[in-house]
Amino acid sequence: MKGKVRSMLQQASRQKRNRLAYANVLLGVACLIAMMPRNSLAETSQCFGTTAKGRLEGGVRLPISGDNFTSYSLLAHVADRTYVHSRVRDVMMAAWKSLKLNHPDKVFKYAETGHKAGGPFPPHKTHQNGLSVDFMTPVLNADGESDTLPTHALNRLGYDIEFDSSDQADGYRIDYDALAAHLVALHKAAKTEGIDIWRVIFDPHLQPKLLRTQDGRYLKKHLTFSTRRSWVRHDEHYHVDFRVPCKAMD
C-alpha cells in the first residue's frame, strides 16, 4: 500500500513539474514577443515576383490577437512565419474591425503567412512575396457558438484536421456563414485599400455550401475560387492570395 501511495505521489510530482515547465515555455515566448519591435502602421512594404517565386522588403508582422481574432501559434509568431505585405496587413485589420461591428458573435483565427523577407516557405508552394494568407476555417462548437479550431503540435498546428462528410471534426462544425462574411469583409477592405483579391483556395467539394450562404451571391460576383483540388485538401483552412503591384525579381 505504501508503495502504491509513493508511486501516486511521484506521478503527481512529475505532472506538476511538467505543468511548470510548460508554463515557463509560454512565459519565455511571451517575453520574447514583448521584446520584439512593434510594427508601425506607417510602414510600407514592397513585393517582388509572384506568390510562387518572390520575396518581400519591409514585411510586417501580424498582431498575435485582437478583439475577434487570434494567431494560430505563439511559437510560429516568434519563428518568422506571420509576416505579410503592409497593405495586406491593413486589409486584414480593417476586415476584422468590420466583422466586429457586423458580426460581433463571430471569432476568427489566421494561420501561416510568410517570412519577413519572403522567399521559400516550406512546406507551402506559395507564400513567397507577402500576399498569401491562410485562415483557419471558422467553426461552431458543440453549443452552437462561434469558435476557432484548436491548433497545436499534435495536429500540426491545425493543418492535420480533416472534416467528415457532415462538415464535422473533433466536435466542431464548419461555420459557412462566418467564412462567407469574412471573405466579403476582406474583399471590401481590399477594394477600399486600392488592391484586390486574386484568388481563394478552398476545397472545391465544399464550395457549393459556401456559395449557398446569404453572402454567396456576392462571393460569386466578386471572388475567384480555384476549382482544382490542391496538393492539400484546404478544408480546415482557406488560402487567400491578394493582388498588389509587385516589382520584377532582381
PyMOL commands that set and color helices and strands:
alter all, ss='L'
color gray80, all
select helices_A, chain A and resi 2-35+74-78+86-102+153-155+176-193+207-211+216-222
alter helices_A, ss='H'
color red, helices_A
select strands_A, chain A and resi 46-49+54-57+60-61+69-71+83-84+108-110+132-136+139-140+146-147+168-169+172-174+196-201+237-243
alter strands_A, ss='S'
color yellow, strands_A
deselect
rebuild
show_as cartoon
